[in-house]
Amino acid sequence: MRFGTAATIYRAPGRVNLIGEHTDYNDGFVLPAAIEFHCWVAAAPRGDKKLVIHSENFNETVEVSLDSMPPAGKGHWSNYPVGVAWAIQGAGKHFQGANLFIAGEVPLGAGLSSSAAIEVAVGFALLQQTGIAIHLSELARLCQKAENEFVGARCGIMDQFVSCYGRSSHALLLDCRSLDYKRVKLPDGIQLVICNTMVKHEIGSSQYNVRRAECEEGVQNLRKVLPGIRALRDVTLAQLEKHCALLDPIVYSRCRHVVTENDRTLEAVRVLLAEDLQAFGRLMRESHRSLRDNYEVSCKELDLMVEIASAQPGVIGTRMTGGGFGGCTINLLESSGVDSFKQTVAANYLAQTGLKAEIYVSPAADGVHQVDPGSSDVSSL
């Protein structure tokens, strides 16, 4: 162990979102699944009110005094663990300090929520080390607060929540307003296959916040005729179309995506429970078209990856996943078609872009937990 002391090991997963994109910060519905890519944290308590954090990925150590924490992050990987400690302390849950060794295996910049995996793993470790009892939903909220207010990314609650509550073989339907959730069993004989385009356009982070502001503008204008609404979650498609003259055309398009995506997500759960995979695939395709045309967060590489994947045998559905402007697609495949899919998609994508895609096959995974020290998984830490 780097710090020369015994440590307890924790891990939290990244996630992929099957459907329900850019709905979480609009109080809507999402259907993510945790994946078998994790952030690992080895933690040991300190008594000197210091947080000493080493990142294996960045080969760097950062030290912070809990008595004089900065009020906001400064564009550094340590923003995420330090921000979580800041949020925990701000909630009145004080601890004496800790050594943290962090190793992440969630691909960075791929839209698979490496940030939430770090936040949840660190938050869970700090609270467990100090013996502070906390509900997982509160942990998810504190981690979201860290990313919103300390890091400065205005993400919704989905990523942190599924990193807390994921379950093997299940997706998770989450109501992002109430935080009510339902685990949805994934049918046997299908695989989640994630295609990383290996691009992440710089416009992405700034445009994420722009989209959120556009949705808020839509709600503000619609509230003039629909005074009871709190978010786009409360607006029906019929109401949106009736009052579209109140909205700038671009704002209308953004609102239309969110309203229809909420409907698609609830319908997707119904057809998944009925094991109507053909209908589920149709909803995935509709989601991608809306993200491309109405929300305008796709890009040529994502669109190409969806086009190539759609033509492959055994593909049930395919769409971009995550914030957009690069990153990954999520593909539902019949298990028998996975090997040929990986080879053909990678070859076609390389031929048309010159980029070597990374393709991951991952079952749905469990959420954050302490790891048995005897597990073979921890031998490399």
LINHU-V777839 format. One record per residue. RES is the residue in one small letter. PHI is phi in degrees with one decimal (999 if undefined). Layout:
BEGIN
res: [RES & RES]
phi: [PHI & PHI]
END
This chain:
BEGIN
res: [m & r & f & g & t & a & a & t & i & y & r & a & p & g & r & v & n & l & i & g & e & h & t & d & y & n & d & g & f & v & l & p & a & a & i & e & f & h & c & w & v & a & a & a & p & r & g & d & k & k & l & v & i & h & s & e & n & f & n & e & t & v & e & v & s & l & d & s & m & p & p & a & g & k & g & h & w & s & n & y & p & v & g & v & a & w & a & i & q & g & a & g & k & h & f & q & g & a & n & l & f & i & a & g & e & v & p & l & g & a & g & l & s & s & s & a & a & i & e & v & a & v & g & f & a & l & l & q & q & t & g & i & a & i & h & l & s & e & l & a & r & l & c & q & k & a & e & n & e & f & v & g & a & r & c & g & i & m & d & q & f & v & s & c & y & g & r & s & s & h & a & l & l & l & d & c & r & s & l & d & y & k & r & v & k & l & p & d & g & i & q & l & v & i & c & n & t & m & v & k & h & e & i & g & s & s & q & y & n & v & r & r & a & e & c & e & e & g & v & q & n & l & r & k & v & l & p & g & i & r & a & l & r & d & v & t & l & a & q & l & e & k & h & c & a & l & l & d & p & i & v & y & s & r & c & r & h & v & v & t & e & n & d & r & t & l & e & a & v & r & v & l & l & a & e & d & l & q & a & f & g & r & l & m & r & e & s & h & r & s & l & r & d & n & y & e & v & s & c & k & e & l & d & l & m & v & e & i & a & s & a & q & p & g & v & i & g & t & r & m & t & g & g & g & f & g & g & c & t & i & n & l & l & e & s & s & g & v & d & s & f & k & q & t & v & a & a & n & y & l & a & q & t & g & l & k & a & e & i & y & v & s & p & a & a & d & g & v & h & q & v & d & p & g & s & s & d & v & s & s & l]
phi: [999 & -57.4 & -88.9 & 75.9 & -131.1 & -66.4 & -137.0 & -105.3 & -105.0 & -131.3 & -148.9 & -135.1 & -90.1 & -75.9 & -148.7 & -125.8 & -104.9 & -72.4 & -167.1 & 103.2 & -102.8 & 62.4 & -100.4 & -66.5 & -81.1 & -109.3 & 62.7 & -97.4 & -115.6 & -137.9 & -135.7 & -89.9 & -137.9 & -69.9 & -122.9 & -82.3 & -126.0 & -126.8 & -104.2 & -103.2 & -132.8 & -98.8 & -128.7 & -142.4 & -74.2 & -122.8 & -114.0 & -111.8 & 61.9 & -116.9 & -111.8 & -113.0 & -123.3 & -114.2 & -100.5 & -65.3 & -64.9 & -101.2 & 50.6 & -146.1 & -116.7 & -125.2 & -121.6 & -134.1 & -87.3 & -69.7 & -85.0 & -142.3 & -77.7 & -66.1 & -79.0 & -159.3 & -77.2 & -132.7 & 66.9 & -137.3 & -57.2 & -70.3 & -53.6 & -69.8 & -67.7 & -65.5 & -61.1 & -66.8 & -61.2 & -59.3 & -67.9 & -64.0 & -65.0 & -64.3 & -86.1 & 82.7 & -108.0 & -97.3 & -137.0 & -91.2 & 122.7 & -163.9 & -94.0 & -128.6 & -111.1 & -113.8 & -132.2 & -108.9 & -117.6 & -76.4 & -56.6 & -76.2 & 72.9 & -98.4 & 78.1 & -106.3 & 66.8 & -61.2 & -65.4 & -65.1 & -61.3 & -63.8 & -59.5 & -69.0 & -63.0 & -67.7 & -60.9 & -63.0 & -63.0 & -61.7 & -69.0 & -65.1 & -61.7 & -90.9 & 76.7 & -85.6 & -75.6 & -153.6 & -76.4 & -60.0 & -65.8 & -70.8 & -59.6 & -60.5 & -66.2 & -65.5 & -67.6 & -62.6 & -60.3 & -59.2 & -72.4 & -68.4 & -100.8 & -95.6 & -76.4 & 97.8 & -104.2 & -88.0 & -73.9 & -82.4 & -92.3 & -55.1 & -62.1 & -67.0 & -67.1 & -73.0 & -66.4 & -80.9 & -109.7 & -56.0 & -141.0 & -51.9 & 70.4 & -129.8 & -91.0 & -133.7 & -82.8 & -120.3 & -87.4 & -74.8 & -88.5 & -86.7 & 65.5 & -66.6 & -145.0 & -141.9 & -81.0 & -118.4 & -64.8 & -83.1 & -60.1 & -67.1 & 84.7 & -123.3 & -126.9 & -90.8 & -121.2 & -110.1 & -109.1 & -90.6 & -69.3 & 67.9 & -127.4 & -146.0 & -71.7 & -59.7 & -63.4 & -56.3 & -65.8 & -70.1 & -71.3 & -57.9 & -68.4 & -62.8 & -61.7 & -63.8 & -65.4 & -65.0 & -63.8 & -65.7 & -63.9 & -60.7 & -63.5 & -59.8 & -74.1 & -69.2 & -65.2 & -63.8 & -114.6 & -126.5 & -63.9 & -84.4 & -79.7 & -108.4 & -157.8 & -62.4 & -55.4 & -90.6 & -104.9 & -87.9 & -63.3 & -61.7 & -65.2 & -61.5 & -69.0 & -62.8 & -110.0 & -62.7 & -64.6 & -75.4 & -113.2 & -55.8 & -54.9 & -68.5 & -63.1 & -58.4 & -62.0 & -62.8 & -63.8 & -61.9 & -59.9 & -63.6 & -63.9 & -73.2 & -68.3 & -60.7 & -62.0 & -62.4 & -66.1 & -65.7 & -66.3 & -61.4 & -65.6 & -60.5 & -75.1 & -68.1 & -64.6 & -85.1 & 55.9 & -92.1 & -71.1 & -63.2 & -67.1 & -63.2 & -62.6 & -62.6 & -65.2 & -62.2 & -64.8 & -63.7 & -61.3 & -63.3 & -61.5 & -68.7 & -64.9 & -74.4 & -96.8 & -93.4 & -91.1 & 53.0 & -119.7 & -85.1 & -156.9 & -62.3 & -70.1 & -64.1 & -61.8 & -65.6 & -62.4 & -64.8 & -62.5 & -64.3 & -63.7 & -60.5 & -87.4 & -89.0 & -65.0 & 85.7 & -81.9 & -87.4 & -163.1 & -151.7 & -165.2 & -67.0 & -137.6 & 96.9 & -66.5 & 105.8 & 59.3 & 122.4 & 89.9 & -121.6 & -109.4 & -110.2 & -128.0 & -97.7 & -128.6 & -66.2 & -55.3 & -67.4 & -97.8 & -65.6 & -62.4 & -67.8 & -59.4 & -59.0 & -66.9 & -70.7 & -63.8 & -60.9 & -66.6 & -66.0 & -66.2 & -61.8 & -64.0 & -95.1 & -124.0 & 78.2 & -105.7 & -95.7 & -67.8 & -103.0 & -123.6 & -114.5 & -110.9 & -138.1 & -72.1 & -65.1 & -121.9 & -79.0 & -78.1 & -57.4 & -165.8 & -78.5 & -101.9 & -59.1 & -62.9 & -84.8 & -66.8 & -63.3 & -65.0 & -95.5 & -63.2 & -87.1 & -81.4]
END
